């Protein structure tokens, strides 16, 4: 049995919690979250063994959630070994953020207000320095659940029975939490991109090398079965030497407040296109020759949210890259595609072409006297990449169990952040960035 804890109970944290419950011989023993939402309460209650579910007198839990992550279960009082309160006293209370006053401890019997379904993207936190915490909020009311939700993640790191932790907070907190977890002897799965700072990534790699522990990075698209198959075909040489690669990634809609926060943290290339930069590295690692990026040019516009211009960011972008073997790469992105979640790749080679198209809600096509019709594209990233998220978590657990090496780590995060840095430089300076080194 692998004991795992999750740090961060937002949308991504809940998704990983659900997937962990599907993997045999894995036990979630705690979640760290200062600002738990109704969705988190419901999901944790749902993860209790069905036969032990009984109504809880402390707090009703709604049978459905606002974003569909958990299609609910009535409130419960359950245990895996013994009943555990939702919040437990921490021996080391969290320190306040340097920019915020210390909160006054209090207990509220009012259910917490659900947060926005969009995660917050911020800049880097220091690897050394003050202890990061999640946003302070009054403690939630007590309820009995299968494992505790604690305020201070150090409570989980100090538990000797926990072998691995998942870091699912906003990016600003990733570096310090990862460092603390490694020093506590825990294997780490950290959501992308770990940090926006290349020096911070290097320091974390030094700690991984020193401890011999695992640090897997959550670039989930590498684990998508369609993209994996495309890379296999590319590696086989069936389409010959690649001439051009086009990667398209467009979100179905956007939240303006989230875009403002993302812009302050570095913008579209670090928050959004980072996945496509990693996908490029994933694909070219399958080339039959050693390949690197030699030139980068980025162009962007604010066609959806003009206010981003003042923050130095864009909502629509095209990045063109030239590889040292002459292959040209085009990455086009938009924060809004009204027809659905648009995720496509085309690899054109001397002997053929590989096309990886979008997933639809179903493959049914209607043929009649009317024009042919089919279902819409999937709308939500958690639906489009459901299998990929499960696949990456299974790999992490297998690496922990068998002391293996994950297929995606800090080196891959470094490569993606490096390209994001170069793209941002190109956009800002209105020029091609060439003679790239250290990539």
C-alpha positions in Angstrom: 0.0 0.0 0.0 1.3 3.4 -1.0 0.3 6.3 1.3 -0.2 9.5 -0.5 -1.1 13.1 0.5 -2.4 15.9 -1.7 -1.4 19.5 -1.2 -3.9 21.8 -2.8 -7.6 20.9 -3.0 -8.5 23.0 -6.0 -9.8 21.7 -9.4 -6.6 19.9 -10.3 -6.1 18.5 -6.8 -9.6 17.1 -6.8 -9.1 15.6 -10.2 -6.0 13.8 -9.0 -7.8 12.7 -5.8 -10.4 11.0 -7.9 -7.8 9.2 -10.0 -5.8 8.1 -7.0 -9.0 6.4 -5.7 -9.0 4.3 -9.0 -5.5 3.0 -8.6 -5.1 -0.3 -6.6 -3.1 -0.3 -3.4 -3.0 3.4 -3.0 -4.4 5.2 0.1 -4.9 8.9 0.4 -4.3 9.8 4.0 -4.7 13.6 3.9 -5.2 16.8 2.0 -3.7 20.2 2.8 -6.0 23.1 1.9 -6.5 26.4 3.7 -9.5 27.4 1.7 -11.6 24.2 1.1 -14.6 24.4 -1.2 -17.9 22.7 -1.3 -16.6 20.6 -4.2 -13.6 19.4 -2.0 -15.9 18.4 0.9 -18.2 16.5 -1.5 -15.4 14.6 -3.2 -13.6 13.6 0.0 -17.0 12.3 1.3 -17.5 10.4 -1.9 -14.2 8.6 -1.6 -15.3 6.9 1.7 -16.0 3.2 1.5 -19.7 2.9 0.5 -20.7 0.5 3.3 -19.4 2.9 6.0 -21.4 5.9 4.8 -23.7 7.4 7.4 -25.3 10.8 7.6 -23.2 13.5 9.3 -24.9 15.7 11.9 -22.2 18.4 11.4 -22.7 19.7 7.9 -24.9 18.8 4.9 -23.1 18.1 1.7 -24.9 18.8 -1.5 -25.5 15.8 -3.8 -24.1 17.7 -6.8 -21.3 20.1 -7.5 -21.0 23.3 -9.5 -18.4 22.1 -12.0 -19.3 18.4 -12.4 -16.0 17.1 -10.9 -18.0 15.1 -8.4 -21.5 13.9 -9.0 -22.2 13.7 -5.4 -23.0 11.7 -2.5 -25.0 12.7 0.5 -23.1 13.9 3.6 -21.3 11.1 5.4 -19.5 10.2 8.6 -17.0 7.6 7.6 -13.6 6.2 8.3 -10.9 4.0 6.9 -9.5 3.0 10.2 -11.2 5.5 12.6 -13.3 8.6 12.3 -11.2 11.7 11.5 -12.4 15.3 11.7 -12.2 17.4 8.6 -9.8 19.9 10.3 -7.2 18.9 12.9 -5.1 21.1 15.0 -1.7 21.6 13.5 1.4 21.6 15.8 3.0 24.2 13.5 0.5 26.9 12.5 1.1 28.3 9.0 3.1 31.5 8.8 1.4 34.4 7.1 2.4 35.5 3.6 4.9 38.4 3.7 2.4 40.6 1.9 -0.6 39.9 4.0 -1.4 40.5 7.7 -1.8 37.5 10.0 -5.4 36.2 9.9 -7.3 36.0 13.2 -8.2 32.4 13.9 -11.9 31.8 13.9 -14.4 29.0 13.3 -17.4 29.5 11.0 -20.4 27.3 10.8 -21.3 28.8 7.4 -20.4 26.6 4.4 -17.4 28.2 2.5 -18.2 30.0 -0.6 -17.1 28.0 -3.7 -14.1 29.6 -5.4 -13.9 30.3 -9.1 -13.4 27.1 -11.2 -10.2 28.6 -12.7 -6.9 28.1 -10.9 -4.8 31.1 -9.9 -1.5 31.5 -11.8 1.1 33.5 -10.0 4.8 34.1 -10.2 7.6 32.2 -8.4 8.0 31.7 -4.8 11.5 31.6 -3.4 13.1 28.3 -2.9 14.7 29.6 0.3 12.9 32.0 2.6 9.6 32.3 4.3 7.3 29.3 4.4 4.5 29.6 1.8 0.9 29.0 2.7 -2.4 28.9 0.9 -4.8 31.8 1.1 -5.9 32.2 4.7 -9.6 31.6 5.5 -11.6 30.7 8.6 -11.6 27.1 9.6 -14.5 25.1 8.2 -17.0 23.4 10.5 -16.2 19.9 11.8 -17.4 16.9 9.9 -16.3 13.3 9.9 -14.5 12.2 6.7 -12.2 9.3 5.7 -9.1 11.4 6.0 -8.2 14.9 7.4 -8.1 18.2 5.5 -5.4 20.2 7.3 -4.4 23.8 7.0 -0.6 23.4 7.1 1.0 21.1 4.6 3.9 20.5 7.0 1.5 18.4 9.0 1.5 16.0 6.1 5.2 16.2 5.4 5.9 15.3 9.1 3.9 12.1 8.9 6.4 9.3 8.5 3.8 7.0 7.0 3.3 9.2 3.9 5.6 8.1 1.0 4.5 10.6 -1.7 2.8 13.9 -2.1 1.0 15.7 -4.9 1.6 19.4 -5.2 -1.5 21.0 -6.8 -1.4 24.6 -5.5 -0.8 27.6 -7.7 2.6 27.8 -9.3 3.9 30.5 -6.9 3.9 27.9 -4.1 5.3 25.0 -6.0 9.1 25.5 -5.5 9.1 25.8 -1.7 6.6 23.0 -1.2 8.6 20.7 -3.5 11.8 21.6 -1.7 10.2 20.9 1.7 8.8 17.6 0.6 12.1 16.4 -0.8 13.9 17.4 2.4 11.2 15.4 4.3 12.0 12.4 2.2 8.8 12.3 0.2 8.5 11.5 -3.5 6.8 14.4 -5.4 4.4 14.8 -8.2 4.1 18.5 -9.0 1.8 20.1 -11.5 3.4 22.0 -14.4 5.5 23.9 -14.7 6.9 23.7 -11.1 8.4 27.2 -11.5 8.8 29.9 -14.1 12.4 30.6 -12.9 15.1 28.5 -14.6 17.5 29.0 -11.6 14.9 27.7 -9.2 14.4 24.6 -11.4 18.1 24.0 -11.4 18.2 24.2 -7.6 15.4 21.7 -7.3 17.1 19.3 -9.7 20.2 19.5 -7.4 17.9 18.5 -4.4 16.4 15.6 -6.5 19.9 14.4 -7.3 21.1 14.7 -3.7 18.1 12.8 -2.3 17.6 10.2 -5.0 13.8 10.9 -4.7 11.3 11.1 -7.6 9.9 14.4 -8.8 7.5 13.9 -11.7 6.1 17.0 -13.5 2.4 17.1 -14.6 2.7 17.6 -18.3 -0.3 15.4 -18.8 -0.6 15.6 -22.6 2.5 13.3 -23.0 0.2 10.6 -21.6 -2.6 11.1 -24.1 -3.0 7.9 -26.2 -3.4 9.8 -29.5 -0.3 11.9 -29.0 1.7 8.9 -27.9 0.6 7.0 -31.0 1.6 10.0 -33.2 5.1 10.0 -31.6 5.4 6.3 -32.1 4.7 6.7 -35.9 7.1 9.6 -36.1 9.9 7.6 -34.4 9.3 4.7 -36.7 10.3 6.8 -39.7 7.1 6.0 -41.6 6.6 9.6 -42.7 10.3 10.2 -43.3 12.2 13.3 -42.3 9.8 15.9 -40.7 9.5 19.1 -42.6 6.9 21.0 -40.6 5.0 20.5 -37.3 1.9 22.3 -36.4 0.5 22.3 -32.9 -2.9 23.9 -32.3 -4.2 24.6 -28.8 -7.3 26.7 -28.1 -9.4 26.9 -25.0 -13.2 27.0 -25.5 -13.7 30.1 -23.2 -11.9 32.2 -20.7 -12.3 33.9 -17.4 -11.1 37.5 -17.5 -9.9 37.7 -13.9 -7.9 34.5 -14.4 -6.3 36.0 -17.5 -5.3 39.1 -15.5 -3.7 36.9 -12.9 -1.9 34.8 -15.5 -0.6 38.0 -17.2 0.9 39.2 -13.9 2.6 35.8 -13.5 4.3 35.8 -16.9 1.5 35.6 -19.4 0.2 33.2 -22.0 3.5 31.5 -22.8 4.1 30.4 -19.2 0.5 29.7 -18.3 -0.9 28.2 -21.5 1.5 27.6 -24.3 3.9 25.9 -21.9 2.0 22.6 -22.6 2.7 23.0 -26.3 6.4 23.8 -25.8 6.6 20.5 -23.8 4.7 18.7 -26.5 7.2 19.9 -29.1 10.1 18.5 -27.0 8.1 15.2 -26.6 7.7 14.9 -30.3 11.3 15.8 -31.3 12.7 13.4 -28.7 11.3 10.8 -31.1 13.2 12.0 -34.1 15.8 9.6 -35.4 18.5 12.3 -35.0 19.4 14.6 -32.1 17.4 17.8 -32.6 17.2 21.2 -30.8 15.6 24.5 -31.3 17.7 27.1 -33.0 15.4 30.1 -33.6 12.2 31.4 -32.0 9.8 34.2 -33.1 6.5 35.0 -31.4 3.7 37.3 -32.5 0.5 38.0 -30.6 -2.6 40.1 -30.4 -5.3 41.0 -27.9 -8.4 40.2 -29.8 -10.5 38.9 -26.9 -9.4 40.9 -23.9 -7.9 44.2 -24.9 -7.1 45.1 -21.3 -4.3 42.5 -21.4 -2.3 44.9 -23.5 -1.6 47.1 -20.5 -0.3 44.0 -18.7 2.0 43.1 -21.5 0.2 39.9 -22.5 -1.8 38.6 -25.4 -4.8 36.3 -25.9 -4.0 35.1 -29.4 -0.5 33.9 -30.4 1.5 32.2 -33.1 5.0 31.0 -32.3 7.3 29.9 -35.1 10.4 27.8 -34.3 13.2 26.5 -36.4 14.9 23.3 -35.5 18.6 22.7 -36.1 17.7 20.1 -38.7 15.7 22.7 -40.7 12.2 21.5 -39.6 9.8 24.4 -39.0 7.3 24.4 -36.1 4.2 26.5 -35.9 2.3 26.7 -32.5 -1.0 28.6 -32.7 -3.0 29.4 -29.6 -6.2 31.2 -28.6 -7.9 31.8 -25.3 -11.3 31.2 -27.0 -12.6 28.8 -29.6 -16.4 29.0 -29.5 -16.8 25.5 -31.0 -15.0 23.6 -28.2 -11.6 22.5 -26.8 -9.4 22.5 -29.9 -6.3 20.3 -29.6 -4.7 19.1 -32.9 -1.2 18.2 -34.2 0.0 17.7 -37.8 3.5 16.4 -38.6 4.3 16.7 -42.3 7.3 14.7 -43.5 9.1 13.7 -46.7 7.1 10.5 -47.0 3.8 11.3 -45.5 1.8 13.1 -42.9 0.6 12.3 -39.3 -2.7 14.1 -38.3 -4.0 13.9 -34.8 -7.5 15.4 -34.7 -9.9 16.6 -32.0 -11.9 14.3 -29.7 -15.7 14.7 -30.0 -18.3 13.8 -27.4 -19.1 10.8 -29.6 -17.9 9.4 -33.0 -21.5 9.2 -34.3 -22.0 10.9 -37.7 -25.5 11.5 -39.0 -26.0 11.0 -42.8 -29.4 12.0 -44.2 -31.0 14.3 -46.7 -29.5 17.1 -44.7 -25.8 17.9 -44.6 -23.8 15.4 -42.5 -23.6 16.2 -38.8 -21.6 15.0 -35.9 -21.2 15.8 -32.2 -19.5 18.8 -30.8 -15.9 18.8 -29.6 -15.3 18.1 -25.9 -15.5 21.3 -23.9 -13.5 20.7 -20.7 -9.8 19.8 -20.5 -10.6 17.2 -17.8 -12.9 15.4 -20.2 -10.5 15.7 -23.2 -7.5 14.5 -21.2 -9.3 12.2 -18.7 -7.3 9.1 -19.7 -4.0 11.1 -19.8 -4.5 12.3 -16.3 -5.1 8.8 -15.1 -2.1 7.5 -17.1 0.3 10.0 -15.6 -0.8 9.2 -12.1 -0.5 5.5 -12.7 3.1 6.1 -13.9 3.9 8.1 -10.8 2.6 5.5 -8.4 4.4 2.8 -10.3 7.7 4.7 -10.0 7.2 5.2 -6.3 6.3 1.5 -5.8 9.2 0.2 -8.0 11.7 2.9 -7.4 11.6 3.8 -11.1 12.4 7.0 -13.0 9.4 9.0 -14.4 9.3 9.8 -18.1 8.9 13.5 -17.4 10.8 15.4 -14.8 12.5 18.7 -14.0 14.7 18.6 -17.2 11.5 18.7 -19.2 10.1 21.5 -17.2 13.3 23.4 -17.7 13.1 23.0 -21.5 9.5 24.1 -21.6 10.1 27.2 -19.4 13.2 28.0 -21.5 11.1 28.1 -24.6 8.4 30.2 -22.9 11.1 32.7 -21.8 12.4 33.0 -25.4 8.9 33.4 -26.8 8.2 36.1 -24.3 11.5 37.8 -25.2 10.7 37.7 -28.9 7.2 39.1 -28.4 8.5 41.9 -26.2 11.4 42.8 -28.3 9.7 42.3 -31.7 12.5 40.1 -33.1 13.7 36.6 -33.8 15.7 35.1 -31.0 18.5 33.1 -32.5 21.7 31.2 -31.5 19.9 29.6 -28.6 22.2 28.0 -26.0 21.5 26.0 -22.9 18.5 24.3 -24.4 
